[in-house]
């Protein structure tokens, strides 16, 4: 069980730290870690905007077809109301995902790597701190989708026995360096297939 508490100093933000308390097998340990400072690539905003635009553009023709079918076959009145509500929610979702979400993700996502832990801080309204011990990491991999390829960005995926932790959009150099650093600290051997 690991719990994190953020210690902030309003006068000196550089000294903000995370206090980690772990209780496992009746052993107590307190670790004082610096708050993660590494950010995603600046190109991640553009890549997220294009990804969201593509994802949202898929829904609009589907809704248009449903509106056409509703008008053509004169479905029940409540179906038309539901379609208008879905259209309104889709438009609100598009406005949020194309104007606010990419900037908030870029602004609020942080990570840090050292010999003992991988730290990931994310979240806008609810901040989530993930603290992954290097001894628990089983594999680390990079991945790249078509939009990420256009901006030369990579995602980094770190797997433990029970979960997967992701750092979404890093530049190629940083992603490869981070992958190798985590593999070195976690003592992961490369396997030939």
N, C-alpha and C positions, 0 to 999 in steps of 0.2 A: 504494500500500500504506500503510495507516494502522494504527499500533499504539498502544494506550493503556496507560498505567501509572498506577495510582492512588497518589498520594503522601498518606500519612496522618500526622497529628501527634496522638498520643494526648493530649497536654496541652492542645491547642487544636483541637477538631474543626472550628471555623469556618474554619480555614485549610487544610482538606483540599482538594486540587486534583488535576486530571488532567493528566498530562504526555503530550502527543501527539507522536509522532515519525512523520514521513512521509518516505518515500524514493520519489521519482518522477522519472524521467528524470535520475537522478544528482544531484538537488537535495535537499539535506537541510534540514528546517525543524523546529524545536522550538517548540511552542506550549504555554503554561501556562494551562490553563482552570480555572475554578472548577467544583466538582462540582455537577451540577444539583440545584436545591432545590424547584422548583415541583411540586406534587402534583396528583393527580386530585381531583375533587369528592367531598365526603363522601357525597353521595347515590349515588355509584358503588357502594358496598357493597350498598345495598338493591337497586339495579338488577341487579347481578351475581347476587345471591341469587335474585331472581325469574327471571332468564334461566336460571340453572342448574336451578332447580326445574322450569321448563317443559321444558327439555331432558331432564332425568332422568325426568319424568313420562311422556314419550313411550315410553321403553324398558320401563317396567313393564307396560303392557297387552300389548305385543308378547311379552314373556317369559311373561305369563300365558296368552296364546293358544298359545304353543309348548308350555307345560306341559300344557295341555288336550289339544292334538293328540297329544302323546306318550302321555298316559294313554288317550285314546280309541282310537288306532290301534295301541297296544302296539308302539312302535318298539323298536329294539335297546336293550339295557341301557346301552350306552355313551352314547347320546344323552341319556338322563336324567341321567347323571353330568356330561356337558358342560353341560347346562342348569343344574344346581345350581352348577357352578363359575362360569358366566356370571352367575347370580343373585348369588352371593357377591361377585364382582368389581364388579357393578353397585351393590350396597349399599355396599361400601367406597368406590367412586367417589362415590356420592351423599353419604356422610358427609363425605368430604374437600371436595367442591365446595360443599357447603352450610354447612360450619362453618369451614373453614380457608382455602381458596383466595381468596375475595374479600378477606379481611382482609390476607393476604400480598401480594396484588396491589396493594392500596391502600397498604400500608406500604412496598413496595419499588419502586414505579414513580415515577420522577422525570423531569422534562424542563426544559430551559432554552433560551431563544432569545436570540441577540444578532446584531449586524450580520454576523458571519462564519459562525456555525454554529448548527445545531439539534442539541442534545444530548439523547439519550434514554438513561436508565439503567433497566434492568428485570431481573428475575430474582430468585429466592429462593435456590436452591442454586447456580446458576451465574449470576453477574452478567454482564450483557451491556451494553456501552456502545456506542451508535451515535452517530457524529459525522457529520453531514450538512452539507457546505459549502453555503452559500446560493447560490453560483454554479452548483451542480449541480441545484438544485431546478427542476423544470419545471412542476409544478402543485401546488396545495393546495386541498383541498376539505373540507367538513364533511358528515357524514352522521348520520342519526338513525333508529334502529329503534323499534318500537312500545313496548318497555319503556323505552328511553331517553326517548321522548317523554313518558311518564307522569311522569318525574322531571326533565324539561326539561334533559336531558343531550345532548351532541353528541360524536361522534367526529371527530377531525381526521386527515386522510390527506394525507401529503406524498409526492409521486412524483418520483423522479429517473429518469434514463435506464434504469437497471438494476433498481431496486427501489422498494418502497413502504414507508413508515414510518408507523406509526399511534400516535396518542395517543388512547386509547379513550374515556374518559368525563370530559368537561369541562362546566362550567356554560355556558349559552348565551352569556353576556356574555364569558367568558374565551375560549371557542372562536371567536367572531366576531372578537374583538380579536386573538387569536393568528393566525387565518387572514389577517387584513389585514396584520398586522405581518410575517409570513413572506412574503406576496406583495410587500410593499413592499421588504423587504430582498433578496429574490430577483429583483426587478424583473420581476414577472409582470404582464402586461397582461390586463385583463378583456376577454373576447371576447363580443360579442352574438351570440346564435344566431338 
